[in-house]
Amino acid sequence: MFTSFMITFREGLEAFLIVGIILAYLTQTKREQLKHHVFTGAGLGVIASIVAAVAFNILAIQFEGRNEEIFEGFVMLFAAIILTSMIIWMAKESKNVSSSIIQKVDSNKKYGILALVFISVFREGIETVLFLGAAAMNTDNTSVLYGGLLGIAVSLVVAYAVFKYSSHTEIHKFFRITSIFLILFAAGLTAHGVHELQEGGVIPIVVEHVWDINHILDEKGVVGSVMKSLLGYNGNPSLLEVLSYAGYYIAVGIGLNLPRRDVSAAIAV
């Protein structure tokens, strides 16, 4: 539940902030007549995200046995890649998000603004669907649903508070904190994705169990199951799982230290 809460909280907050920044800028520049395009774009983005969620669930239930393991493995690895790219981008560009959005608004009128909001909201929605789908593979759907709904509700409250009581330009400090948890979550997704692909026979096992500490902390127990859903804990991991888990942190470290790229032509909140 905590995992799904953090995912929808983070993604929801990003979407609400994008819409809020655009609405606030339209008010400041006395272009309130364009606000209905913002609301329309946001509504269409939400609807498209719901359709994507339904399509994902329909696709997921089509797989059984080995095919299910392969599907889950690829979904987890893809989700980890997308999540990590978002984290690295935010770490480098979060201080410039507002100016980037404003530049986009100034370069678009009417339906261009509608498309801008739609793409922004739909992107966050697709990411949420993908991340929640990967998280649901490690836990039950009920807790994922409740945690996801709670995360969206809280993100709306926080976004409102940010615009009412503080400067949205300081929100990067908050994203930096949540990124720590998301990195831990993505590392677990990577290792678990490798595990599923090994179960499906896509990649070799090499060494089946580097260690086995399930007698100390059982991955099927209360604490172990929570750690599994949050961090991808495995009491008896294979060699490739251990290497992928450690390698993920090395890759993130390299990504965070790469030179900042010019992304002024795109909004990638």
C-alpha positions in Angstrom: 0.0 0.0 0.0 2.8 2.4 0.9 4.5 1.8 -2.5 1.4 2.6 -4.5 0.7 5.6 -2.3 4.2 7.0 -3.0 3.9 6.4 -6.7 0.5 8.1 -7.2 1.5 10.8 -4.7 4.6 11.7 -6.7 3.0 11.4 -10.1 -0.2 13.1 -9.0 1.7 16.0 -7.5 3.7 16.5 -10.7 0.5 16.5 -12.8 -1.3 18.9 -10.4 1.7 21.2 -10.3 1.9 21.4 -14.1 -1.7 22.3 -14.4 -1.5 24.7 -11.5 1.5 26.5 -13.0 -0.2 26.9 -16.3 -3.5 28.2 -14.7 -1.6 30.6 -12.5 0.4 32.0 -15.4 -2.7 32.4 -17.5 -4.2 34.4 -14.7 -1.1 36.6 -14.3 -1.1 37.3 -18.0 -4.8 38.0 -18.1 -5.6 35.1 -20.4 -8.4 33.5 -18.3 -10.3 32.8 -21.5 -7.8 30.0 -22.3 -8.3 28.2 -19.0 -11.1 26.0 -20.3 -8.5 24.5 -22.7 -6.4 23.6 -19.7 -9.3 21.8 -18.0 -10.3 20.1 -21.2 -6.8 18.9 -21.8 -6.5 17.6 -18.2 -9.8 15.8 -18.4 -8.9 14.1 -21.7 -5.5 13.1 -20.2 -7.2 11.5 -17.2 -9.7 9.6 -19.4 -6.9 8.4 -21.7 -5.0 7.2 -18.6 -8.0 5.3 -17.4 -8.3 3.6 -20.8 -4.6 2.7 -20.7 -5.1 1.2 -17.2 -8.0 -0.9 -18.4 -6.0 -2.0 -21.5 -3.0 -2.9 -19.3 -5.1 -5.1 -17.0 -6.8 -6.8 -19.9 -3.4 -7.5 -21.4 -1.9 -8.8 -18.2 -4.6 -11.4 -17.5 -4.1 -12.9 -20.9 -0.8 -14.4 -19.8 -0.4 -17.6 -17.8 2.5 -19.7 -16.6 5.8 -19.1 -18.3 4.4 -16.3 -20.4 3.1 -14.5 -17.3 6.6 -14.6 -15.7 8.1 -13.2 -18.9 5.5 -10.5 -19.2 6.0 -9.5 -15.5 9.7 -9.5 -15.9 9.8 -7.2 -18.8 7.1 -4.9 -17.3 9.2 -4.5 -14.1 12.4 -3.8 -16.0 10.7 -1.3 -18.3 9.1 0.4 -15.3 12.4 0.6 -13.5 14.0 2.3 -16.6 11.2 4.8 -17.0 11.1 5.6 -13.3 14.9 6.0 -13.1 15.0 8.3 -16.1 12.3 10.5 -14.5 14.3 10.6 -11.2 17.5 11.6 -12.9 15.8 14.3 -15.0 14.1 15.7 -12.0 17.3 15.8 -10.0 18.9 17.9 -12.8 16.0 20.0 -14.0 13.5 20.5 -11.2 14.7 24.1 -10.5 13.8 25.1 -14.1 10.5 23.3 -14.4 8.3 26.5 -14.0 10.2 28.5 -16.6 10.1 25.6 -19.0 6.4 25.2 -18.7 5.9 29.0 -19.1 7.9 29.0 -22.3 5.7 26.3 -23.6 2.6 28.2 -22.8 3.9 31.3 -24.5 4.7 29.4 -27.6 1.2 27.8 -27.8 -2.3 29.2 -28.1 -5.7 27.7 -27.6 -5.5 24.1 -28.8 -1.7 24.1 -28.4 -2.2 24.7 -24.7 -4.9 22.0 -24.6 -2.5 19.5 -26.3 0.3 20.6 -23.9 -1.8 19.9 -20.8 -3.2 16.6 -22.3 0.3 15.3 -23.1 1.6 16.3 -19.6 -1.3 14.7 -17.7 -1.4 11.6 -19.9 2.3 11.1 -19.5 2.0 11.1 -15.8 -1.0 8.8 -16.1 0.9 6.3 -18.2 3.8 6.3 -15.8 1.4 5.7 -12.9 -0.3 2.8 -14.7 3.1 1.2 -15.5 4.5 1.7 -12.0 1.3 0.5 -10.2 1.1 -2.5 -12.6 4.7 -3.5 -11.7 4.0 -2.9 -7.9 0.8 -5.0 -8.0 2.9 -8.0 -9.2 4.5 -8.0 -5.7 1.4 -7.5 -3.6 -2.4 -7.7 -3.7 -4.5 -5.5 -5.9 -6.7 -4.2 -3.1 -3.9 -2.5 -1.2 -2.5 -1.1 -4.4 -5.9 0.4 -5.2 -6.4 2.0 -1.8 -2.8 3.2 -1.6 -3.1 4.7 -5.1 -6.3 6.5 -4.4 -4.9 7.9 -1.1 -1.8 9.1 -2.9 -3.8 11.0 -5.5 -5.9 12.6 -2.7 -2.9 13.7 -0.7 -1.0 15.0 -3.8 -4.0 17.3 -4.6 -3.9 18.7 -1.0 -0.2 19.2 -1.1 -0.3 20.8 -4.5 -3.0 23.2 -3.3 -0.9 24.0 -0.2 2.2 24.7 -2.3 0.4 27.2 -4.4 -1.3 28.9 -1.5 1.4 29.1 1.1 4.7 28.7 -0.6 6.7 29.1 -3.8 6.4 26.2 -6.3 10.0 26.9 -7.3 11.1 25.2 -4.0 9.2 22.0 -4.7 12.5 20.5 -6.1 13.6 19.9 -2.5 10.5 17.8 -1.8 11.1 15.8 -5.0 14.6 15.1 -4.0 13.4 13.4 -0.8 10.8 11.3 -2.5 13.3 10.3 -5.2 15.3 8.4 -2.5 12.4 6.1 -1.9 11.7 5.7 -5.6 15.3 4.7 -6.3 15.0 2.0 -3.7 11.8 0.8 -5.2 13.2 0.8 -8.8 16.3 -1.2 -7.6 13.9 -3.8 -6.2 11.9 -3.8 -9.5 15.1 -4.4 -11.4 16.2 -7.4 -9.3 12.7 -8.8 -9.2 12.3 -8.4 -13.0 15.5 -10.4 -13.5 14.1 -13.0 -11.1 10.9 -13.3 -13.2 12.9 -13.6 -16.5 15.0 -16.3 -14.9 11.8 -18.1 -13.9 10.5 -17.8 -17.4 13.8 -19.2 -18.9 14.7 -16.0 -20.8 18.0 -15.5 -19.0 20.2 -18.1 -17.3 20.2 -18.6 -13.5 24.0 -19.2 -13.3 24.0 -19.5 -9.4 20.5 -20.2 -8.1 21.1 -19.0 -4.5 24.0 -16.8 -3.4 22.6 -17.0 0.1 19.5 -18.1 1.9 18.4 -16.1 5.0 14.7 -16.9 4.8 15.1 -18.7 8.2 16.0 -15.3 9.6 13.8 -13.0 7.6 11.2 -14.9 5.6 10.2 -13.1 2.4 6.7 -14.6 2.9 6.4 -13.4 6.4 4.8 -10.1 7.5 8.0 -8.0 7.6 9.6 -9.9 4.7 6.5 -9.4 2.4 6.5 -5.7 3.2 10.1 -5.4 2.3 9.5 -7.4 -0.8 6.7 -5.1 -2.0 8.7 -2.0 -1.1 12.3 -2.9 -1.9 12.1 -6.1 -3.9 13.6 -8.1 -1.0 14.5 -11.8 -1.7 15.7 -14.0 1.1 17.5 -16.3 -1.4 18.5 -14.3 -4.5 20.3 -15.7 -7.5 23.7 -14.3 -8.5 22.2 -12.2 -11.4 19.6 -10.7 -9.0 22.4 -9.6 -6.7 24.5 -8.2 -9.5 21.5 -6.4 -11.1 20.5 -4.9 -7.8 24.0 -3.6 -7.1 24.5 -2.6 -10.8 21.3 -0.5 -10.7 22.8 1.8 -8.0 26.0 2.1 -9.9 24.0 3.1 -13.1 21.9 5.6 -11.1 25.1 7.1 -9.6 26.6 7.5 -13.1 23.3 9.0 -14.5 23.1 11.5 -11.7 26.7 12.7 -12.3 26.4 13.0 -16.1 26.6 16.6 -17.4 23.2 18.4 -17.5 21.6 18.3 -20.9 19.8 21.2 -22.5 16.1 20.2 -22.2 14.6 23.6 -22.6 12.6 22.3 -25.6 10.7 19.8 -23.6 8.7 19.5 -20.4 9.7 16.3 -18.6 8.4 16.8 -15.0 
